[in-house]
Amino acid sequence: MSKQVSWNLPILEEFIRIGCLNEIEEKIIRKHALGYSIDQIAISLDYSRSTVNYYISRLKLKYDEAEKYSKIADGVIVGSAI
C-alpha cells in the first residue's frame, strides 16, 4: 500500500473480503478508512500505539497482495463514500 488509497465502502469491503482480514485488522482498517489517526484508533480500541502500527504494517502487506487479485488497484470499484 505504497500509494494513498481513496477508501470508499465498496473498496473497503472488497479489501476485507479478498484480504482475509482477522477481526482486529478489520476494526483497524474500518477506523483508518474513516480518517481516524493512529492515536485515535489506539484509544478507541484500547490498544497501544505500537500495536496499531504493527497491524497497519500487516494491512499494507495484505493490501499489496489483494491488489493482485482484484480491481481495487485500478480504482474500478466505486460507490458511496464511507
Helices and strands as residue ranges (DSSP letters): H 9-19, H 23-33, H 38-45, H 49-67, G 71-74
